[in-house]
Amino acid sequence: MDTWEPTLSTGPLLGIAIAAIALILVLVIYFKLHAFLTLLVVSALTALAAGIPLEGIVPTMTESFSSTLGSVALLVGLGAMIGRLVEASGGAQSLADAMVRRFGENKAPLALGIASLIMGFPIFFDAGLIVMLPVIFAVARRLDGPVLAFGLPAAGAFSVMHVYLPPHPGPVAASEFYGADLGLVLLVGLLLALPTWYISGYRFGLFAGKKFPFKVTDAIAGPVLEKEEQPLKPASATTVISILLIPMVLIFFNTGLNALASYGTIDADATWVRFFVMLGQTPIALLITVLIALVVLGLRRSVEKTALEKLVDSSLGPICSVVLITGAGGMFGGVLRTSGIGDALADSLSGLGIPVILACYLIAVALRLAQGSATVALTTAAALMVPAVEAGGFNEMQLALIVVATAAGSVFGSHVNDSGFWLVGRLMGMDTMTTLKTWTVNQMLISVIGFALVLVLYGAAAVF
């Protein structure tokens, strides 16, 4: 497999990708075949159709499956434990009550979204969403409102921050490729992320909640604790906020140390630097949070050790399906990447002779639609467009805007080949069609609105 190169041209590869996506939708929506089985079947058929050598099909599938699970399973599993501990302690309900009292019932979705924007600055999309879900569900239950009215503003906030802002990997990598100033990219990203989220996350979330008004159910959030199971004295909102801030602080500390090391302010090879960077990596940060939550929300509140063990164990069962489906979505995207469809599309678009900023956006869109991963789409598009950007003689502000334009293209149209599509859909209790009508549209809005704002600023930067 290391020496195999795709042999099909762009047309046949594009046809294979379109047919594969259509087959997934038919099997899941019409035939009601489980999404995990569907993705396995279609991944194998796609590999065969694309001409991947027979001996390489299974390794291609398993490698992309395991690479997705390597990050997702840890984050979802640890996040589910944190969520269950927060919920069982009564802390999620306490925080929900406090938010409703402070902001009012009508502004609860806005408050959840703003909190997610803040948490989303250092925390990756999937980790942040998992940590916030128990609070989202508690607020939705407290107000007896639709899940999407509370969930989409929060999920959209994490997505906007992950796509547009350093220190997340996509914009950092694109900045390095283009030679853009990271501080300017951060400033431009913030200017664009907030109005983009307000429309695509908050306003669209309210609309989606009215159009798809399903409520929180036991299947989504787990059963409500029976009266005899509820804690005599619920954990306070302050305690819960402190718990939720732990991973944010650790990850932010990691980011800060890496930034200082990159500028030569501190020695990246120093033992203390490497130690604290390790503590701030997302799986370790969540593990530390789980251990602290066990003590603060469990042992210090006189919960028996056996009960704590059962409580943590009960959090893992419901997320098994989510983890497997997400891994299978990553596997399908990996097969498409191996088939060469993304590279073929990008090569075709790069020779069209259109303005550089538009070419960066369109190539990132094509890569996102073809193989699913936003980070892969952003970094690959940036790598492909480096010669054109270097030849353009752009000023610093224009370079920063080209980075953000590429980022905007990379988030467009999350669908069945994106592991995040299955993660969000299953965690919020949506079927495939509803996920397409809500989450996919949210991602399209984040892309289109962000790029439109980039063009406005780009025109102004060209004048000055």
Disulfide bonds with the S-S distance in Angstrom:
none
